[in-house]
């Protein structure tokens, strides 16, 4: 049986979960660190830092062209989280009213 040399190794579920966790951490950091947020929006691969990922995941991450953190999070979710077609319940909620200064 011949070996197929052009096959790429599949990404394990653990590696996918670890990448999603790394993206979560990056978005969280970007919420409180404006410099990091700017770098993340310019180059989304900043999110992986020293974390290894497959070439396809790297390419997918690099394809994100977001205008803000919410846009980045939505695009990353579409790329790396398997979700059904129904909108997330948080996206259906109205914005919270501003808190009074009482």
Secondary structure as GFF3:
##gff-version 3
##sequence-region A 1 102
A	DSSP	alpha_helix	13	32	.	.	.	ID=ss1
A	DSSP	alpha_helix	34	42	.	.	.	ID=ss2
A	DSSP	three_ten_helix	44	48	.	.	.	ID=ss3
A	DSSP	alpha_helix	55	62	.	.	.	ID=ss4
A	DSSP	alpha_helix	69	80	.	.	.	ID=ss5
A	DSSP	three_ten_helix	89	92	.	.	.	ID=ss6
###
